[in-house]
């Protein structure tokens, strides 16, 4: 999360703090558009099934490369 680029951080975990962050977005259409576009872009670039699958395959390949099965074990 990048503050003011992909969303806003509430200063506290209270209803009032979250409400203030939401009110800030509602009151600033430019900030809302920037955060909305940034969050969508971040999601597509980092959270798509394709990206997640590639990361999992990379981890599995890295782990597999470190295993020593010994003769005839794999």
N, C-alpha and C positions, 0 to 999 in steps of 0.2 A: 504494500500500500504506500503510495506516494501522496502525502498530504497536499491538497489543493490541485492535484493532477489526476488522481484516480478515486478520490473520495476525501472525506474529512475525518479527523480523529476527534472523538469526544474527549474532553479534558478529564472526565471522570466517568465511572460506570453507573451514573445515576440517570433517572428519567429526564431530569432537568438538563443535564449536559447533552444527552442525545437529542432532546427536543431543540436545544439551542443550535446544534450542528445542522439539524434538518431545517430549522428556520433560516439559517444562514444560506443554505442552498436554495430555498424557496425565494428568498429575497434578492438573490444575485443570479439572474439568468445566465450571465456569462460564465460564472463559476460552475453553475449546474451543467452547462453544455460542455465545458472543459473536463470536468470530472466524469461526466457520463461517457464522453468519447474516449477519455483515457482509460476508464475501467473496461469498456468494451474492447479496446485495442489490447490491453493487458491480458484480458481473458482469452482472446483469440490467440495471442502469441505464447501464452504460458500455461493455459488450462484446457486446451482442446484435447480430445481423446487421442489425436495423432501425436501431440507433444508428450502427453503422459505415457503413451505406449512406447515411444522412442526412449524416454528416460528409464522406464522399467527394463526395456531390452538392454540398455547400456549397463544398468546395475547388474542384471543377471549375467551378462557377458563378463563384466569385471570380476564378479564373484567366481564364475566358472574358471576364469583364467588363473585364479589363485589356488584352486583346489588341486591337490596332488592325490590322484586315485591309486597310484602305484601300478605295477605291471598287471595287465589284464583286468583292471578294476573300472575302466570307463574309457 
